Amino acid sequence: MKKKSSSRKKPPRRPAGAKRSAADKKAPAQPPARGEFWAMRLYVAGQSARSTAAIANLRRICDDHIPGRYEILIIDLLRNPEMAKDDQIVAIPTLVKKMPVPVRRIIGDLSATERVVVSLELRDN
Amino acid sequence: MKRAAKSASSASAPNPKPRAQLQPAEPPHLEKALTGIDGFDEITLGGLPRGRATLVCGSAGCGKTLFATEFLVNGARKFSEPGVLMAFEETSDELVVNAASLKFDLDQLVRNKMLVIDNVQIDPHEIAETGEYDLEGLFIRLRHAIETIGARRVVLDTIETLFSGFANEGLLRSEIRRLFQFMKSFGVTAIVTGERGEKSLTRFGLEEYVADCVILLDHRITDQVSTRRLRVVKYRGSTHGSNEYPFLIDEEGFSVLPITSAGLSHKASKEVIGTGVPDLDAMLGAGGFYRGSSVLLSGTAGTGKTSFSSALAQATCARGERVLFFTFEESPDQIMRNMNSIGIDLRPHLESGMLKIMAQRPFLHGLEMHLVAIHKEIERFNPSVVILDPVSNFIASGNARDVNAMLIRLIDFLKMRSITAFMTFLTETGGSLEATDVRISSIIDVWLLVRDIELSGERNRGLYVLKARGMRHSNQIREFILDATGIKLIEVYLGPAGMLTGSARVAQEAAERDAEVRRKDESGLKLAQLERKRVAMEARIAELRADFEADETEIRQHLAMDAEQEKRIRADRSAMSRSRKSNGAASTRSGE
């Protein structure tokens, strides 16, 4: 929690966090190990440094571990505040892993890569 | 106060107010938002500080959520101020169900766009923290809810739950501080609830953030009796009652009682109302009690206190006035059965709604709660006579000093409303009859005392008027009898040995009756004697007369015979002279 997020310094790659960025399904190089697919929602608020950092960190981690097997829906609560209720969002940013079950919630800018990997169960054992 | 509330609501706008308003140079006066909670607005002289946050804290189950909910419901219903309820502990459904038990239809308010319920659920097990975050999501939800209906009131219940959901306490604190600023910027009047901490007002020190108004709810148990109390710990920029005020939660919600002694400014009525016992009316001189006076009837067990109470109730109801009868010993049914035996039928009055009997054990609540409950019931029923039978039982739920204070406040309250109070007091057998344990005798207007009079192996009931302010009352001790036709005061019998009661009185009365009979007999006898004498006299008169008549007859016969004889002699003589042919016949004729 108290880790310094290095990713913060990265320039925001996506100017409009509000846009529901479509799934990244590129690079089907590695075959799906267990055939699982990750469906996630990332709740952000505008283009704050934390939000953009979270988006960048998530993409990086997913590309590293589950390339091609994930879908991220980015929701900007400043534009769609009513959506905060559905997933019980309090902290920003919050990542909700819908699939595979169980649903998990990760808060923070996702800079603690190892914790993200563990929480999302990205690593095959 | 109301003007302030009105002007503020008219100036209300969903947009955030300028920051400058937060630290005004010198506000003329603090604007307040009425809560609509009975009594609370009086204590705080107008409600909660408008546009600011108020902390309502207390231990579990003390009524925080209810207070907050009622604030919102009243806001929506009475003051046209929509509200937002952010519930961190209960789900929306639970809240709706809970509120429904208090006749609050939250669903209806939600449908009418007067209320938004947002249930914030935080499950610490589901959350993993991976880097920096803030609580912007909460802010967004709150802002969204406020803007959806243009809310003027916000309740956060209980924001402390956040502390269990997030590990970074430092961050939480700064975010909570920001949240309060955020709400202020919207100009909403907010209530934040907090759980009571061991040493501080709230477990997580929320009071640090709420500078303006802090209300403490308490649920205290003394001698196994719980009393709810409310105290305004702090109210910046406003005067407020600083006492602890008892409050009540019943099916109509929250009510606080501003129990301060009402002072002595009540008006004294000259109207007299009957006591239900005509003989007692006569004893009191004025023909009854003055309306609005407080009457105490004290006596030992079984001296007829409830009977006098019921007689008063019946008489008052029969006049078409309402009576509220608090009984702390018997059930309504029991009273009615028992009173039927002395010819007092309360049932028709109960059915017509003129009489209401409230039966509760004194130790059911604390004293303050009793007072609150009594006040509330009086406000609701609006009686002209209130009967408390007996007040001495309150000692079961408090000490004498507290009972005294409570009764004084109650009497003041009743006097302010010109309600006649009739209280009975059970004096301990063996104790001084003229002392009430709670020393209320000095504040009551009429003090009647019923007592047992023990004489020649019997107990009989005696009544006397110990005091009656402003009346020329009787100084006599009267015996009274309860029979099938009601209460009767019997004329005192003063014998050589003082006042006689019961069979001694009956015996004395019998003796007097005997004497009278005897006197009557004697005079009859004399009359008879006289009569006899008269008869004898008359008999003698008759006898004398008979004698006289006999004598008279005899004499008259003699006289008649004499006359006959003389006639015959004369005839003989004339015959003789004729025969002698003498002149004697002529001379005799001329001589006649």
Interface residues (C-beta under 8 A of the other chain):
Chain A: M1 K3 S5 R8 Y43 A45 S48 R50 A53 A54 N57 L77 L78 P81 E82 A84 K85 Q88 I89 V90 A91 I92 P93 T94 V103 R104 R105 I106 I107 G108 D109 L110 S111 A112 R115 V116 S119
Chain B: D118 V120 Q121 I122 E126 I127 A128 E129 T130 G131 E132 Y133 D134 L135 E136 G137 L138 I140 R141 R143 H144 L162 G165 F166 A167 N168
